[in-house]
Amino acid sequence: MATKVKYKPNKGMKKRFRVSATGKVKHNHMFTSHLRSSRTSKRIRHLRKAAVLFEGHAKNMRMYMGLSKLRPKAAAAARKAAAAEVAAATK
């Protein structure tokens, strides 16, 4: 007899990654906690900012977090189509 298994999102992923409204996955850089004296000030400064995860990895992360319906490429295409529609209407 088959039982229905409830999906449980990975809570550790939710704490380490943020998903934007369009579906892009942002994360904080590693190598920022200790032994920073060996890094240049430029590198430390750049590591401070969050980065966007590559789409191949981001797709998996969204799945782990239970947000598989968000698709950044589809959102970008919709924005581009809306901008083209507005440009055509103004001409």
C-alpha positions in Angstrom: 0.0 0.0 0.0 1.5 3.3 -1.1 1.5 6.1 1.5 1.6 9.8 0.6 4.8 11.4 1.8 4.7 15.0 2.9 7.4 17.2 1.3 9.8 18.8 3.8 11.9 21.7 2.5 15.5 21.9 3.7 15.5 24.5 6.5 19.3 24.9 6.3 19.0 26.0 2.7 16.3 28.6 3.6 18.7 30.1 6.2 21.7 30.3 3.8 20.0 31.4 0.6 17.4 34.1 -0.3 15.2 34.0 -3.3 14.2 37.2 -5.1 10.7 37.9 -6.4 11.8 36.8 -9.9 13.3 33.5 -8.6 17.0 34.4 -8.6 18.9 32.9 -5.7 21.3 35.1 -3.6 23.9 33.9 -1.2 26.7 35.3 1.0 30.3 34.6 0.1 32.4 32.2 2.0 36.0 32.9 3.2 34.8 35.9 5.3 34.9 34.6 8.9 38.6 34.1 9.9 42.2 34.3 8.6 41.3 37.5 6.8 44.8 39.0 7.2 46.0 37.0 4.2 43.4 38.5 1.9 43.6 41.9 0.3 41.3 44.7 1.4 39.8 44.7 -2.1 38.9 41.0 -1.8 37.4 41.5 1.7 35.4 44.4 0.4 34.0 42.4 -2.6 33.2 39.4 -0.4 31.0 41.5 1.8 28.4 41.8 -0.9 25.9 39.1 -1.7 26.1 37.2 -5.0 23.6 35.7 -7.4 23.9 31.9 -7.7 24.4 30.5 -11.2 21.1 29.3 -12.7 22.1 25.6 -12.9 22.7 25.5 -9.1 19.8 27.9 -8.4 17.3 25.5 -9.9 18.3 22.8 -7.5 18.3 25.2 -4.5 14.8 26.4 -5.3 13.7 22.8 -5.5 15.2 22.0 -2.1 13.5 25.0 -0.6 10.1 24.1 -2.1 10.1 27.1 -4.5 10.3 25.3 -7.8 7.5 27.4 -9.4 9.7 30.5 -9.6 11.5 30.8 -12.9 13.8 33.8 -13.4 14.1 33.3 -17.2 10.3 33.3 -17.6 10.0 36.4 -15.5 12.7 38.2 -17.5 11.0 37.2 -20.8 7.7 38.5 -19.4 9.3 41.8 -18.5 10.9 42.1 -21.9 7.6 41.4 -23.6 5.8 44.0 -21.5 8.5 46.6 -22.3 8.2 45.9 -26.0 4.4 46.2 -25.7 4.8 49.6 -24.0 7.3 50.8 -26.7 5.0 49.7 -29.5 2.1 51.5 -27.8 4.0 54.8 -27.5 5.0 54.8 -31.2 
